[in-house]
Amino acid sequence: MALRLPNILPTLHTATGRFVLSPFTDAHIEPLAHILANDDIWAQGFGDGDHRPGTHEEIVAYIRRRYEGLRIFAIHYTGLPGGLLFVGTTGITESHARTERAKIGRTVINPAFWGMKANHEVKTALLDWLFARGAGRIECDVDPRNHRSLTSLTRFGFTVEGTRRRSSQRVDGTWRDIVILSLLTEEWPAARERSLQALTGFASTGMLSV
């Protein structure tokens, strides 16, 4: 079964209903820029070695450059009384139909939602959709400094295949290693079951003050 991804992304609802994923549009650039102004995000290696934008305008330009042409979802939280709250992005950065391979990335979650299994729940919905569309292998590239992401992915069921040393050059001239992880379609049923069990107790009506 070949991997078949639509040009226009669907709307996905997560297991508990706390989050909804919809196609990323220009309307999401400004709220994403405000999230990317947070130091904690960049401290973990976000940006693939690029120089951190200094001003709001530079962050906006960075988003336009880094997100252009990719299949990206906007993530919204549903548990606030005022309606949907934009909390980040995730999506597909590469796809290869014949080899049934997809790479996921551009995952950014508002730090106010760290510790709530937000990334875990969103990733479950994304992978469910990708494997249903014919993915046989899903990959992630992670900066070795991003311990939070590495721990989350391995607990989720991804296998660390190794480190691609001296993978890319940072803007300051130093070289960056990348940890390569993967999850196969044969592994997904068991990983999915564990993932759903880990979300037990998170009510769809739960509120968060942010």
N, CA, C and O of each residue as an XYZ file, in Angstrom:
840
protein
N       0.849     -1.195      0.000
C       0.000      0.000      0.000
C       0.887      1.248      0.000
O       1.639      1.474      0.948
N       0.804      2.044     -1.040
C       1.618      3.245     -1.131
C       1.102      4.325     -0.188
O      -0.091      4.401      0.106
N       2.022      5.152      0.273
C       1.651      6.281      1.124
C       0.972      7.343      0.269
O       1.536      7.804     -0.724
N      -0.231      7.727      0.656
C      -0.990      8.718     -0.102
C      -1.424      9.834      0.847
O      -2.244      9.622      1.740
N      -0.862     11.023      0.640
C      -1.209     12.169      1.465
C      -1.907     13.216      0.615
O      -1.461     13.510     -0.494
N      -2.990     13.781      1.116
C      -3.714     14.798      0.343
C      -2.971     16.129      0.354
O      -2.180     16.409      1.255
N      -3.239     16.934     -0.655
C      -2.639     18.271     -0.696
C      -3.219     19.171      0.387
O      -2.523     20.028      0.932
N      -4.489     18.973      0.694
C      -5.151     19.737      1.749
C      -5.356     18.824      2.947
O      -6.006     17.785      2.835
N      -4.814     19.202      4.075
C      -4.894     18.366      5.271
C      -6.303     18.354      5.835
O      -7.040     19.328      5.685
N      -6.685     17.257      6.483
C      -7.985     17.185      7.138
C      -7.932     17.827      8.522
O      -6.883     18.303      8.956
N      -9.048     17.835      9.194
C      -9.104     18.218     10.612
C      -9.115     16.936     11.438
O      -9.924     16.043     11.191
N      -8.220     16.845     12.414
C      -8.096     15.667     13.266
C      -8.456     16.025     14.704
O      -8.096     17.094     15.196
N      -9.161     15.128     15.366
C      -9.494     15.304     16.774
C      -8.718     14.266     17.583
O      -8.628     13.108     17.176
N      -8.165     14.661     18.706
C      -7.366     13.747     19.505
C      -8.258     12.863     20.375
O      -9.467     13.075     20.470
N      -7.637     11.875     21.002
C      -8.380     10.825     21.686
C      -9.296     11.343     22.793
O     -10.421     10.862     22.930
N      -8.844     12.303     23.576
C      -9.664     12.806     24.672
C     -10.533     13.981     24.265
O     -11.418     14.396     25.012
N     -10.279     14.518     23.074
C     -11.006     15.698     22.637
C     -10.413     17.004     23.132
O     -10.969     18.073     22.880
N      -9.272     16.928     23.845
C      -8.673     18.160     24.370
C      -8.076     19.020     23.273
O      -7.986     20.240     23.416
N      -7.664     18.390     22.169
C      -6.978     19.121     21.107
C      -7.597     18.791     19.751
O      -8.122     17.698     19.536
N      -7.524     19.752     18.853
C      -7.947     19.552     17.472
C      -6.834     20.062     16.564
O      -6.238     21.109     16.816
N      -6.566     19.301     15.502
C      -5.528     19.663     14.536
C      -6.211     20.071     13.243
O      -7.066     19.349     12.728
N      -5.834     21.223     12.723
C      -6.399     21.719     11.474
C      -5.266     22.281     10.615
O      -4.180     22.538     11.136
N      -5.487     22.477      9.325
C      -4.407     22.976      8.463
C      -3.848     24.316      8.940
O      -4.600     25.232      9.272
N      -2.530     24.414      8.968
C      -1.841     25.651      9.341
C      -2.013     26.670      8.222
O      -1.818     26.356      7.048
N      -2.384     27.901      8.599
C      -2.582     28.969      7.629
C      -1.813     30.211      8.060
O      -1.205     30.236      9.130
N      -1.844     31.232      7.225
C      -1.184     32.490      7.565
C      -1.735     33.095      8.847
O      -1.029     33.831      9.536
N      -2.976     32.798      9.172
C      -3.586     33.344     10.385
C      -2.913     32.828     11.650
O      -3.050     33.430     12.715
N      -2.185     31.715     11.542
C      -1.527     31.126     12.709
C      -0.096     31.635     12.895
O       0.533     31.333     13.909
N       0.418     32.388     11.951
C       1.818     32.812     12.019
C       2.063     33.733     13.209
O       3.037     33.547     13.938
N       1.205     34.714     13.416
C       1.389     35.649     14.530
C       1.337     34.946     15.882
O       2.243     35.146     16.692
N       0.307     34.121     16.168
C       0.306     33.428     17.467
C       1.480     32.471     17.640
O       1.972     32.290     18.754
N       1.937     31.853     16.538
C       3.107     30.979     16.637
C       4.350     31.797     16.952
O       5.211     31.343     17.707
N       4.457     32.988     16.390
C       5.604     33.857     16.668
C       5.673     34.204     18.151
O       6.764     34.272     18.717
N       4.542     34.422     18.776
C       4.530     34.720     20.212
C       5.003     33.507     21.027
O       5.708     33.668     22.023
N       4.620     32.307     20.609
C       5.087     31.104     21.304
C       6.592     30.937     21.125
O       7.295     30.573     22.068
N       7.089     31.201     19.919
C       8.514     31.025     19.635
C       9.382     32.109     20.276
O      10.608     32.044     20.191
N       8.776     33.081     20.900
C       9.553     34.081     21.645
C      10.003     33.544     22.999
O      10.747     34.214     23.716
N       9.552     32.329     23.355
C       9.874     31.729     24.649
C      11.271     31.105     24.631
O      11.583     30.288     23.764
N      12.100     31.493     25.587
C      13.481     30.995     25.661
C      13.553     29.482     25.824
O      14.462     28.847     25.290
N      12.599     28.892     26.559
C      12.659     27.464     26.855
C      12.605     26.611     25.592
O      13.187     25.527     25.553
N      11.920     27.083     24.573
C      11.813     26.314     23.327
C      13.168     26.238     22.626
O      13.573     25.168     22.173
N      13.864     27.358     22.537
C      15.138     27.403     21.824
C      16.255     26.740     22.618
O      17.233     26.270     22.036
N      16.123     26.698     23.933
C      17.168     26.103     24.774
C      17.328     24.612     24.527
O      18.349     24.033     24.900
N      16.335     23.977     23.904
C      16.378     22.534     23.687
C      16.758     22.164     22.255
O      16.526     21.039     21.814
N      17.341     23.117     21.538
C      17.845     22.788     20.212
C      16.876     23.035     19.083
O      17.139     22.623     17.953
N      15.753     23.702     19.350
C      14.819     24.003     18.279
C      15.489     24.915     17.245
O      16.303     25.770     17.594
N      15.140     24.720     15.977
C      15.636     25.610     14.938
C      16.622     24.999     13.971
O      17.064     25.664     13.034
N      16.982     23.721     14.186
C      17.890     23.035     13.253
C      19.198     23.790     13.038
O      19.747     23.796     11.936
N      19.690     24.423     14.094
C      20.973     25.097     13.998
C      20.922     26.506     13.479
O      21.951     27.176     13.392
N      19.721     26.976     13.126
C      19.593     28.354     12.647
C      19.805     29.341     13.791
O      19.633     29.008     14.964
N      20.182     30.558     13.421
C      20.300     31.627     14.401
C      18.921     31.979     14.933
O      17.966     32.104     14.167
N      18.822     32.137     16.235
C      17.529     32.491     16.810
C      17.137     33.906     16.399
O      17.909     34.843     16.602
N      15.934     34.074     15.819
C      15.492     35.426     15.452
C      15.385     36.308     16.688
O      14.942     35.862     17.746
N      15.796     37.565     16.542
C      15.828     38.453     17.697
C      14.582     39.271     17.900
O      14.216     39.557     19.040
N      13.916     39.658     16.828
C      12.734     40.508     16.935
C      11.501     39.734     16.490
O      11.601     38.665     15.888
N      10.344     40.294     16.797
C       9.089     39.660     16.379
C       9.034     39.540     14.862
O       8.601     38.518     14.330
N       9.466     40.570     14.176
C       9.445     40.546     12.711
C      10.358     39.455     12.166
O      10.023     38.799     11.179
N      11.513     39.257     12.806
C      12.438     38.211     12.366
C      11.856     36.822     12.617
O      12.059     35.908     11.818
N      11.132     36.661     13.727
C      10.496     35.373     14.004
C       9.435     35.076     12.952
O       9.341     33.948     12.468
N       8.647     36.064     12.601
C       7.617     35.889     11.572
C       8.257     35.467     10.248
O       7.772     34.550      9.586
N       9.345     36.137      9.864
C      10.045     35.786      8.624
C      10.608     34.368      8.705
O      10.576     33.625      7.724
N      11.123     33.997      9.875
C      11.662     32.650     10.089
C      10.566     31.602      9.887
O      10.789     30.587      9.227
N       9.379     31.851     10.459
C       8.267     30.910     10.316
C       7.884     30.758      8.853
O       7.699     29.640      8.372
N       7.765     31.856      8.154
C       7.379     31.784      6.740
C       8.392     30.959      5.947
O       8.011     30.166      5.086
N       9.662     31.143      6.234
C      10.703     30.408      5.508
C      10.701     28.931      5.852
O      10.850     28.087      4.967
N      10.533     28.606      7.133
C      10.667     27.227      7.597
C       9.401     26.386      7.379
O       9.474     25.157      7.355
N       8.262     27.028      7.223
C       7.003     26.296      7.102
C       6.478     26.251      5.668
O       5.551     25.499      5.366
N       7.065     27.046      4.799
C       6.554     27.150      3.436
C       6.622     25.810      2.710
O       7.658     25.146      2.710
N       5.509     25.420      2.091
C       5.460     24.218      1.273
C       5.317     22.914      2.030
O       5.282     21.851      1.411
N       5.232     22.961      3.358
C       5.127     21.737      4.157
C       3.674     21.486      4.570
O       2.862     22.409      4.629
N       3.369     20.233      4.851
C       2.043     19.868      5.359
C       2.072     20.000      6.887
O       2.540     19.106      7.592
N       1.571     21.117      7.372
C       1.647     21.421      8.803
C       0.248     21.585      9.380
O      -0.635     22.188      8.771
N       0.075     21.026     10.580
C      -1.167     21.204     11.327
C      -0.997     22.291     12.387
O       0.056     22.396     13.016
N      -2.022     23.082     12.575
C      -2.115     23.963     13.736
C      -2.823     23.195     14.843
O      -3.803     22.495     14.590
N      -2.323     23.327     16.072
C      -2.892     22.617     17.217
C      -3.674     23.610     18.066
O      -3.156     24.662     18.440
N      -4.922     23.272     18.368
C      -5.748     24.117     19.234
C      -6.224     23.312     20.443
O      -6.559     22.132     20.339
N      -6.244     23.979     21.575
C      -6.758     23.403     22.816
C      -8.236     23.757     22.922
O      -8.634     24.889     22.651
N      -9.051     22.770     23.322
C     -10.499     22.955     23.335
C     -11.075     23.221     24.723
O     -12.279     23.441     24.860
N     -10.224     23.203     25.758
C     -10.737     23.194     27.122
C     -10.921     24.539     27.797
O     -11.109     24.595     29.013
N     -10.873     25.622     27.041
C     -11.083     26.944     27.625
C     -12.483     27.440     27.308
O     -13.005     27.154     26.230
N     -13.102     28.179     28.221
C     -14.480     28.631     27.996
C     -14.619     29.598     26.834
O     -15.710     29.734     26.281
N     -13.541     30.275     26.448
C     -13.625     31.265     25.384
C     -13.519     30.705     23.983
O     -13.549     31.466     23.016
N     -13.395     29.389     23.844
C     -13.246     28.776     22.525
C     -11.886     28.159     22.344
O     -11.190     27.885     23.322
N     -11.494     27.936     21.101
C     -10.236     27.267     20.805
C      -9.049     28.185     21.070
O      -9.092     29.381     20.781
N      -7.983     27.595     21.629
C      -6.755     28.329     21.902
C      -5.628     27.701     21.098
O      -5.363     26.507     21.237
N      -4.961     28.486     20.260
C      -3.818     27.997     19.487
C      -2.653     27.717     20.437
O      -2.260     28.582     21.220
N      -2.103     26.492     20.360
C      -1.024     26.123     21.278
C       0.229     25.616     20.563
O       1.224     25.312     21.221
N       0.203     25.517     19.218
C       1.420     25.079     18.549
C       1.167     24.437     17.203
O       0.098     24.583     16.610
N       2.181     23.719     16.733
C       2.124     23.098     15.416
C       2.792     21.732     15.422
O       3.585     21.415     16.309
N       2.462     20.938     14.427
C       3.167     19.691     14.126
C       2.823     19.326     12.699
O       1.841     19.827     12.151
N       3.623     18.453     12.081
C       3.292     18.111     10.708
C       4.276     17.176     10.046
O       5.064     16.494     10.701
N       4.208     17.165      8.729
C       5.022     16.263      7.917
C       6.039     17.104      7.142
O       5.668     18.011      6.396
N       7.306     16.797      7.326
C       8.352     17.561      6.652
C       8.900     16.848      5.413
O       9.509     17.480      4.549
N       8.683     15.542      5.327
C       9.070     14.772      4.132
C       8.091     13.626      3.966
O       7.561     13.104      4.946
N       7.854     13.236      2.720
C       7.067     12.032      2.457
C       7.524     11.421      1.142
O       7.855     12.131      0.192
N       7.538     10.088      1.102
C       7.988      9.355     -0.077
C       6.989      8.227     -0.317
O       6.976      7.230      0.404
N       6.156      8.398     -1.336
C       5.041      7.487     -1.559
C       5.497      6.049     -1.804
O       4.951      5.119     -1.211
N       6.487      5.861     -2.666
C       6.875      4.504     -3.063
C       7.448      3.708     -1.901
O       7.155      2.521     -1.756
N       8.264      4.354     -1.074
C       8.879      3.655      0.059
C       8.035      3.753      1.334
O       8.429      3.252      2.387
N       6.876      4.400      1.230
C       5.934      4.498      2.361
C       6.582      5.135      3.581
O       6.319      4.741      4.718
N       7.430      6.121      3.329
C       8.176      6.746      4.425
C       7.743      8.194      4.604
O       7.581      8.935      3.634
N       7.559      8.583      5.861
C       7.224      9.967      6.189
C       8.087     10.422      7.347
O       8.435      9.634      8.226
N       8.430     11.699      7.339
C       9.169     12.288      8.452
C       8.300     13.374      9.072
O       7.734     14.209      8.366
N       8.203     13.354     10.389
C       7.393     14.349     11.076
C       8.297     15.349     11.786
O       9.424     15.033     12.167
N       7.780     16.552     11.953
C       8.567     17.595     12.591
C       7.784     18.889     12.690
O       6.556     18.901     12.607
N       8.527     19.993     12.870
C       7.940     21.313     13.101
C       6.978     21.275     14.287
O       5.966     21.975     14.312
N       7.321     20.440     15.269
C       6.474     20.332     16.447
C       6.869     21.374     17.480
O       7.991     21.379     17.986
N       5.937     22.241     17.775
C       6.117     23.285     18.782
C       4.879     23.275     19.661
O       3.759     23.376     19.161
N       5.072     23.156     20.961
C       3.965     23.202     21.916
C       4.226     24.324     22.911
O       5.322     24.427     23.462
N       3.241     25.147     23.136
C       3.335     26.215     24.139
C       3.819     25.619     25.469
O       3.200     24.683     25.975
N       4.904     26.137     26.042
C       5.420     25.578     27.295
C       4.390     25.517     28.427
O       4.553     24.730     29.359
N       3.348     26.323     28.361
C       2.297     26.263     29.379
C       1.602     24.905     29.381
O       0.945     24.542     30.357
N       1.746     24.153     28.286
C       1.097     22.854     28.167
C       2.064     21.688     28.347
O       1.660     20.530     28.242
N       3.327     21.978     28.614
C       4.263     20.903     28.895
C       3.864     20.217     30.194
O       3.438     20.870     31.147
N       4.004     18.900     30.223
C       3.611     18.145     31.408
C       2.164     17.698     31.382
O       1.719     17.006     32.298
N       1.417     18.077     30.354
C       0.008     17.695     30.224
C      -0.198     16.569     29.213
O      -1.334     16.232     28.879
N       0.909     15.983     28.721
C       0.860     14.973     27.660
C       0.220     15.522     26.383
O      -0.388     14.779     25.612
N       0.364     16.816     26.176
C      -0.192     17.426     24.972
C       0.491     16.889     23.717
O      -0.181     16.473     22.774
N       1.822     16.898     23.703
C       2.551     16.397     22.548
C       2.250     14.923     22.321
O       2.105     14.484     21.180
N       2.159     14.172     23.384
C       1.854     12.746     23.322
C       0.503     12.523     22.638
O       0.381     11.696     21.735
N      -0.495     13.264     23.077
C      -1.845     13.094     22.537
C      -1.935     13.541     21.081
O      -2.573     12.884     20.258
N      -1.296     14.659     20.774
C      -1.297     15.165     19.403
C      -0.576     14.195     18.478
O      -1.033     13.926     17.366
N       0.554     13.674     18.945
C       1.329     12.750     18.107
C       0.542     11.474     17.827
O       0.638     10.918     16.734
N      -0.231     11.006     18.801
C      -1.053      9.812     18.587
C      -2.036     10.030     17.443
O      -2.205      9.160     16.589
N      -2.683     11.193     17.428
C      -3.641     11.496     16.361
C      -2.944     11.608     15.008
O      -3.451     11.114     14.000
N      -1.784     12.255     14.989
C      -1.043     12.425     13.735
C      -0.586     11.081     13.178
O      -0.744     10.811     11.987
N      -0.021     10.241     14.039
C       0.472      8.949     13.573
C      -0.664      8.025     13.172
O      -0.527      7.266     12.212
N      -1.777      8.072     13.880
C      -2.949      7.291     13.507
C      -3.349      7.606     12.068
O      -3.641      6.713     11.272
N      -3.354      8.884     11.763
C      -3.748      9.322     10.420
C      -2.700      8.905      9.384
O      -3.060      8.429      8.307
N      -1.423      9.074      9.689
C      -0.368      8.737      8.736
C      -0.330      7.243      8.430
O      -0.212      6.852      7.269
N      -0.428      6.415      9.451
C      -0.413      4.978      9.203
C      -1.656      4.541      8.442
O      -1.583      3.634      7.613
N      -2.792      5.168      8.708
C      -4.016      4.855      7.966
C      -3.901      5.254      6.506
O      -4.554      4.664      5.645
N      -3.060      6.268      6.215
C      -2.856      6.721      4.838
C      -1.796      5.888      4.099
O      -1.500      6.156      2.935
N      -1.229      4.888      4.769
C      -0.300      3.993      4.093
C       1.151      4.132      4.485
O       2.016      3.535      3.845
N       1.448      4.902      5.518
C       2.844      5.010      5.969
C       3.315      3.661      6.503
O       2.600      2.985      7.242
N       4.525      3.287      6.116
C       5.128      2.073      6.643
C       6.212      2.368      7.662
O       6.535      1.540      8.514
N       6.765      3.569      7.553
C       7.846      3.989      8.442
C       7.711      5.492      8.680
O       7.593      6.274      7.736
N       7.731      5.876      9.940
C       7.680      7.287     10.302
C       8.952      7.628     11.061
O       9.332      6.938     12.007
N       9.606      8.705     10.632
C      10.903      9.087     11.190
C      10.823     10.423     11.919
O       9.956     11.257     11.655
N      11.758     10.590     12.841
C      11.969     11.876     13.505
C      13.462     12.141     13.583
O      14.243     11.226     13.843
N      13.857     13.370     13.363
C      15.226     13.823     13.604
C      15.189     14.761     14.805
O      14.414     15.716     14.830
N      16.034     14.483     15.803
C      15.978     15.248     17.052
C      17.374     15.708     17.445
O      18.338     14.946     17.375
N      17.464     16.954     17.855
C      18.715     17.481     18.393
C      19.056     16.736     19.679
O      18.181     16.572     20.528
N      20.302     16.276     19.855
C      20.666     15.530     21.070
C      20.429     16.305     22.361
O      20.279     15.701     23.424
N      20.393     17.645     22.282
C      20.143     18.448     23.485
C      18.689     18.427     23.906
O      18.359     18.813     25.027
N      17.817     17.980     23.018
C      16.389     18.014     23.316
C      15.994     16.751     24.070
O      15.340     15.865     23.521
N      16.397     16.682     25.327
C      16.153     15.487     26.136
C      14.664     15.239     26.337
O      14.226     14.090     26.394
N      13.890     16.304     26.444
C      12.447     16.149     26.627
C      11.830     15.394     25.441
O      11.041     14.467     25.625
N      12.203     15.803     24.233
C      11.650     15.165     23.042
C      12.141     13.727     22.893
O      11.358     12.837     22.561
N      13.426     13.494     23.135
C      13.969     12.143     23.017
C      13.300     11.185     23.994
O      12.952     10.062     23.629
N      13.122     11.628     25.228
C      12.470     10.789     26.236
C      11.032     10.508     25.847
O      10.558      9.378     25.963
N      10.339     11.541     25.385
C       8.946     11.386     24.989
C       8.801     10.407     23.827
O       7.911      9.556     23.841
N       9.665     10.521     22.828
C       9.550      9.667     21.649
C       9.865      8.211     21.956
O       9.181      7.317     21.459
N      10.874      7.958     22.754
C      11.213      6.571     23.079
C      10.145      5.938     23.962
O       9.836      4.757     23.803
N       9.584      6.695     24.878
C       8.474      6.171     25.674
C       7.263      5.890     24.800
O       6.491      4.966     25.056
N       7.115      6.694     23.778
C       5.992      6.546     22.861
C       6.100      5.264     22.037
O       5.086      4.690     21.640
N       7.332      4.816     21.781
C       7.522      3.605     21.003
C       8.522      3.724     19.881
O       8.805      2.739     19.200
N       9.074      4.932     19.669
C      10.084      5.109     18.633
C      11.394      4.448     19.052
O      11.730      4.402     20.236
N      12.122      3.940     18.068
C      13.428      3.330     18.281
C      14.520      4.288     17.844
O      14.464      4.853     16.752
N      15.512      4.468     18.701
C      16.677      5.267     18.331
C      17.567      4.406     17.436
O      18.090      3.379     17.870
N      17.732      4.832     16.192
C      18.519      4.054     15.243
C      19.985      4.447     15.254
O      20.841      3.693     14.792
N      20.273      5.624     15.781
C      21.656      6.073     15.831
C      21.747      7.580     15.744
O      20.741      8.288     15.726
N      22.977      8.048     15.689
C      23.235      9.489     15.591
C      23.965      9.780     14.295
O      25.014      9.204     14.008
N      23.389     10.683     13.520
C      24.053     11.134     12.300
C      25.002     12.257     12.704
O      24.582     13.393     12.926
N      26.282     11.925     12.795
C      27.267     12.872     13.298
C      27.603     13.929     12.252
O      27.596     13.667     11.050
N      27.896     15.127     12.744
C      28.271     16.237     11.860
C      27.243     16.388     10.732
O      27.586     16.499      9.555
N      25.979     16.387     11.140
C      24.884     16.346     10.175
C      24.694     17.663      9.430
O      24.467     17.669      8.220
N      24.786     18.770     10.149
C      24.584     20.070      9.501
C      25.356     21.135     10.266
O      25.686     20.969     11.441
N      25.632     22.219      9.579
C      26.417     23.295     10.181
C      25.496     24.391     10.707
O      24.590     24.857     10.017
N      25.756     24.782     11.944
C      25.005     25.882     12.529
C      25.499     27.203     11.951
O      26.557     27.272     11.326
N      24.706     28.249     12.177
C      25.088     29.548     11.629
C      26.371     30.078     12.267
O      27.042     30.933     11.689
N      26.719     29.572     13.468
C      27.944     30.041     14.110
C      29.177     29.255     13.657
O      30.282     29.486     14.147
N      28.978     28.324     12.713
C      30.099     27.567     12.165
C      30.325     26.226     12.824
O      31.047     25.398     12.270
N      29.736     25.974     13.988
C      29.889     24.681     14.645
C      28.999     23.649     13.949
O      28.065     23.991     13.223
N      29.322     22.371     14.195
C      28.587     21.295     13.539
C      27.622     20.632     14.508
O      27.877     20.549     15.710
N      26.526     20.171     13.968
C      25.403     19.661     14.747
C      25.171     18.189     14.461
O      25.095     17.779     13.303
N      25.056     17.388     15.525
C      24.663     15.992     15.388
C      23.141     15.885     15.426
O      22.468     16.779     15.938
N      22.597     14.795     14.885
C      21.162     14.557     14.895
C      20.893     13.101     15.280
O      21.506     12.183     14.733
N      19.982     12.900     16.215
C      19.539     11.560     16.601
C      18.385     11.160     15.681
O      17.430     11.918     15.508
N      18.479      9.963     15.092
C      17.468      9.466     14.157
C      16.611      8.412     14.865
O      17.133      7.451     15.431
N      15.295      8.605     14.824
C      14.357      7.671     15.437
C      13.318      7.248     14.406
O      13.042      7.973     13.450
N      12.742      6.058     14.615
C      11.715      5.593     13.680
C      10.685      4.729     14.392
O      10.944      4.154     15.450
N       9.511      4.659     13.778
C       8.428      3.790     14.236
C       7.811      3.154     12.998
O       7.487      3.857     12.041
N       7.643      1.814     13.003
C       7.143      1.084     11.847
C       5.667      0.750     11.998
O       5.141      0.684     13.109
N       5.014      0.541     10.872
C       3.584      0.238     10.908
C       3.280     -1.026     11.697
O       2.229     -1.126     12.330
N       4.207     -2.007     11.662
C       3.994     -3.240     12.414
C       4.046     -2.999     13.921
O       3.475     -3.764     14.699
N       4.734     -1.933     14.327
C       4.886     -1.617     15.748
C       3.768     -0.723     16.273
O       3.597     -0.584     17.484
N       3.010     -0.118     15.362
C       2.046      0.885     15.770
C       0.881      0.346     16.609
O       0.517      1.007     17.582
N       0.275     -0.802     16.305
C      -0.849     -1.248     17.139
C      -0.514     -1.336     18.628
O      -1.285     -0.868     19.465
N       0.636     -1.934     18.960
C       1.017     -2.041     20.372
C       1.365     -0.676     20.945
O       0.990     -0.362     22.075
N       2.090      0.148     20.161
C       2.453      1.479     20.633
C       1.209      2.340     20.816
O       1.132      3.124     21.761
N       0.252      2.200     19.932
C      -0.990      2.974     20.013
C      -1.767      2.613     21.277
O      -2.301      3.487     21.959
N      -1.823      1.322     21.580
C      -2.536      0.893     22.782
C      -1.899      1.464     24.039
O      -2.596      1.935     24.938
N      -0.568      1.421     24.102
C       0.135      2.003     25.254
C      -0.110      3.510     25.325
O      -0.279      4.075     26.406
N      -0.127      4.142     24.169
C      -0.328      5.582     24.123
C      -1.694      5.969     24.665
O      -1.811      6.913     25.447
N      -2.725      5.245     24.251
C      -4.076      5.551     24.715
C      -4.217      5.284     26.209
O      -4.906      6.023     26.912
N      -3.574      4.242     26.686
C      -3.619      3.949     28.117
C      -2.964      5.070     28.919
O      -3.418      5.398     30.015
N      -1.906      5.652     28.379
C      -1.203      6.729     29.077
C      -2.048      7.988     29.182
O      -1.777      8.850     30.019
N      -3.071      8.103     28.340
C      -3.932      9.283     28.357
C      -5.136      9.120     29.270
O      -5.936     10.043     29.424
N      -5.262      7.947     29.874
C      -6.372      7.712     30.783
C      -6.340      8.723     31.926
O      -5.300      8.936     32.549
N      -7.475      9.335     32.191
C      -7.540     10.306     33.278
C      -7.538     11.739     32.811
O      -7.834     12.647     33.589
N      -7.201     11.963     31.526
C      -7.253     13.323     30.995
C      -8.641     13.540     30.391
O      -8.948     13.034     29.311
N      -9.456     14.285     31.090
C     -10.840     14.492     30.668
C     -10.906     15.518     29.552
O     -10.139     16.481     29.537
N     -11.812     15.312     28.630
C     -11.985     16.249     27.524
C     -12.518     17.592     27.995
O     -12.423     18.587     27.277
N     -13.077     17.625     29.198
C     -13.619     18.885     29.710
C     -12.669     19.589     30.649
O     -13.016     20.618     31.230
N     -11.451     19.038     30.810
C     -10.505     19.637     31.729
C     -10.116     21.044     31.326
O      -9.875     21.301     30.147
N     -10.050     21.961     32.280
C      -9.721     23.346     32.015
C      -8.285     23.643     32.443
O      -7.740     23.000     33.341
N      -7.702     24.609     31.794
C      -6.348     25.034     32.137
C      -6.310     26.540     32.145
O      -6.816     27.179     31.223
N      -5.722     27.117     33.167
C      -5.566     28.570     33.220
C      -4.235     28.944     32.600
O      -3.183     28.539     33.096
N      -4.270     29.717     31.513
C      -3.043     30.131     30.841
C      -3.096     31.637     30.590
O      -2.157     32.203     30.030
